[in-house]
């Protein structure tokens, strides 16, 4: 009976989501980490090797070993070649699988992920996909239907004087012109 371990789950705190009338974005965090909950999760990751190992292993399982095209016979040759090329170069610096690995990590650590989709010049296809670290994002205030139409990006939410948030329209497949094109 000496090996009994008591875990007090009452001390666990969930982030509070708050709309501030003076700000266009929605803040979330706890009293201790006001609007810095994503950074709090990152700090937990770096301060616990067990937690980091769980996050790493799970995100690797989500991403898988690689991305592959199955049944190339189901594609016309031109589409198949374009798909393979895109998988090797989702953006000038990364393969599609490298982007997916980053998204999987954010999904496991932060509970969400964000991507920047860049359309082709003719606006008919996706030219590039970039990972955006989700800790840099805050949702804009929802409209009357509860839909978030804008997100805000800052490289440091603890220092908004030097890194003011930039509004970015939410992805809308029906409005390609609204895409955010700057690589973050």
N, C-alpha and C positions, 0 to 999 in steps of 0.2 A: 504493500500500500504506500510505500514511500515514493513511488514514481508517478504519483498523480500530478497532472499539470492542469492548472486553472487558467483558462483563457477568457478574459473579460471582453466580450464583443461589444459591450455598451460604449466603449471608448472610440469605436470606429465612427468617423464622421463622413458624411456624403457632402459633396460641394453644394452650395446654395446658388441658385440662379437668380440674379436680380436685374431688373430693368431700372435704369437710372434715367429720369426724364432729361437730364442734362447731357447724356451721352447717346450716341447713335447705336452703340453696340451693347450687347448683353454681357454683364460681368458674371463670373462664377468663381466660387472658391468658398473658403470658410473664414471665420473671423481671424484666424491665425495667418491664412494665406489668401487675403482678399484679392480676387481677380488673378491669382497666380496658381490656381490648382494644377494646371498642366506642368508647371515647373516643380511643384510639390511632388508629383508623380515621378518626374525625372530624378529628383533628389532621392526618392525612395529606391529607385532602380540602381543608382550609383552607390547607395549606402548599404545595400543588402546583397551579398553575393548569391544567396538562395533565391531571392526575388528576381534578380537579374538572370539567373540560370533558367528559371521558369519562363520568364518573358522571352528570352532568346530561343529556348527550345520550342515553345508554342508558336512563336512568330515564324520560325523556320518550317514548322509543320504546316502552317497556313500557306506559306509561300510555295512550298514544295521544292523539289530539287531543280526543276527547270520548267520552262514552258515549251510545249511542242504542238505542232499541227497534226491532228489525226485525220486519216482518210483524205489524203491530198487529192484523191480521185473525185471528191465532191466539189472541188473548186475548179474554176477555169484557170488556165495556166497563169494568166496575167494577175488575177486576184491572189493566187497562191504565192507568186513571186513578191507582190506588194506586201502581203502579210508577213512572209519570212523576213523581208527587208525591215519592216517596222519592228518586228520582234528583236532583231539584231541592233536596232538603232531607234529607240523610242524618243530619244532626244540626242543632241550631239555628244553627250558624255556618257549615256547609259543605255543598256539593253532594257527591253520591257521587263524582263525578269528582275533586274536590279531595282527598277521602280517598284515592282510588286513586292519585293522583299522589304523595302522601306515602308510601303503602305501597310504591310502585314505587321511590322514592328510597331508602328503608330497605333494600329487597330488594337493590338494586344496591350500595349502600355497605356494608351490614352483613351481607348474605347471608341476611337474614330480615326478617320484619315481624310486627307485632302489632296486633290490633284489639280493641276493647272493644265487645261486642254487648250492647245493651240491649233486652230484650223488652218487648212491649206489656203494658199492665196486665192484659189477659185471657190473656196468656201463649201466644197463638196465632200471633204474628208478630213479626218484628224491628221495633222502633220506631225505633232509632237505631244508628248505627255511628260509632265514634270511632277515630282513629289513635292508637296509643300508641307513642311513640318507642322503638324496640327497644333502644336503649342503656340504657334505664331498667330493663330486665328481666333476670332470671336465672332459669334453670329450677330447680325444686325437685328434690330427689333422686328418682330414678326408683323405682317400686315393684318388687316381685320379678319382674314381667313386663317391666320396662324402660319402663313407661309413666310419663310425667310428669303428675301429677295436680294440681300446684300450681306457680304461678310467683310470683316476688317482684319487687316494684316499689320502686325508690328513685329520687328525683330527683337524687341525687348519690352514686354508689357509692364515691367517694373520701372522703366525709364521712358515714359511717354513724351517727355519734353524733347529728348534727343531723337526718339524713334516714334513719331506720331503715327497713329494707325491710318492706313490707306484703305478706302472703301473699294471693294471689288464686287461686281455683280455676280449673283449665284448663277451656276450653269443653267442655261436654258437652251435645249436643242432646237427650239423654234426661233431663237434670236441669236444667231451666230455672231452678229456684230457686237454683242455684249460681252464676248469672251475676253478674259484678261490675258494679255499677250506678253507681259513682261516676265522674264524668268526670275523667279525669286530664289 
